Amino acid sequence: MAKVALEAPTLADVVAARDRIRAYLAATPLRNYPSLDRLTGAEVWVKHDNLLPTGAFKVRGGVNLISQLDGTTRARGVIAASTGNHGQSVAFASRIFGVRATVVAPEGANPVKVEAMRDFGAEVLLQGRDYDESREHCERLAAQHGYRYIHSGDEPHLIAGVGTHTLEILEERPDIDAVIVPIGGGSGAAGAAIVAKATRPGIEVIAVQSAQAPTAHDSWREKKLVERPNTTVAEGLSTRTAFELPQRILRELLDDFVLMSDESILAAVAIMLEKTRTLVEPAGAAPLAAMLSPALGDRLRGKRVAIICSGANISPAQLRAVMAKG
């Protein structure tokens, strides 16, 4: 039997998600930092999703999705595979709505994120060398036990939920010229593109991923789903496989997609710490790395640019590595 294509969310879905999650998640700050303006030659506005309760943007999608599950599905429980931020999102939302949650994470997952998932009440199983091995184990468990499997990208309600970050940006600063979004699976960038293009088609939406895990980038460039090696230290940008729904949305709406080295991303973490006093994980600093690169620097000079600071869940080991380079 042919697989039924998931329907992409619309701006109306994102607006409904904003109203649905507001009782649980306040809008996050959008702040301008003159020091970043000076470094980039642009007017930089940082969307601080690192300040959400889980320290990452994905909780917007988790609350939007789990709030809509019916009683039978909630009683069965939910399961997700995650390197950390998606799992925290599912755990946080499940706790609010009284749902049993299981998260399968890689054996070497960021310990800060693993501890947080457990603190939010999820059962965390460490299985697999990377996200994709964890995902395969998760899918087997979902089939065996009848759990509601929450995919980290192929979920319209997740995409609508995370797209609320860009809705908030454009409600506060409708004069933004470009939005730069980090990508792992692509839900955040897909949500951003849906909102930006429906609000003002001339807004540029630019994605950034690690060159050490270029799956989403290469899939977008080649206009088909591909697999690539995943060796990045930025787990929020890491996957070996691409996701169909985000890629379909990005092929239609995304303006550009750039790759940054892990070295440049870690350097951007240090800059965020120094110039904005913001604790940020590597994925959350990737948009600044892109702005500072030759790939985008000249093109964005003089423009108003919003960058999504997607998460704050940096591990002590990652932070020590950043400070050692500084």
Salt bridges, closest charged atoms under 4 A:
ASP19 OD1 - ARG18 NE 2.86
GLU43 OE2 - ARG173 NH2 3.84
GLU43 OE2 - ARG304 NE 3.38
ASP49 OD1 - ARG60 NH2 2.85
GLU123 OE1 - ARG100 NH2 3.32
ASP130 OD2 - ARG240 NE 2.53
ASP132 OD1 - ARG135 NH2 3.19
GLU133 OE2 - ARG129 NH2 2.31
GLU139 OE2 - ARG135 NH1 3.37
ASP154 OD2 - HIS151 NE2 3.93
GLU155 OE2 - ARG148 NH1 2.76
GLU168 OE2 - ARG22 NH2 3.00
GLU168 OE1 - LYS47 NZ 2.63
GLU168 OE2 - ARG60 NH1 2.88
GLU171 OE2 - ARG18 NH1 2.58
ASP175 OD2 - ARG173 NH2 2.60
ASP175 OD2 - ARG304 NE 3.21
GLU204 OE2 - ARG299 NH2 2.47
GLU204 OE1 - LYS303 NZ 3.63
ASP218 OD1 - HIS217 ND1 2.81
ASP218 OD2 - ARG228 NE 2.75
GLU222 OE2 - ARG228 NH2 2.75
GLU235 OE2 - LYS113 NZ 2.74
GLU244 OE2 - ARG248 NE 2.77
ASP255 OD2 - LYS197 NZ 2.66
ASP256 OD1 - ARG221 NH2 3.11
ASP256 OD2 - ARG299 NH1 2.53
GLU274 OE2 - LYS275 NZ 3.35
GLU281 OE1 - LYS113 NZ 2.86
ASP298 OD1 - ARG301 NH2 3.55
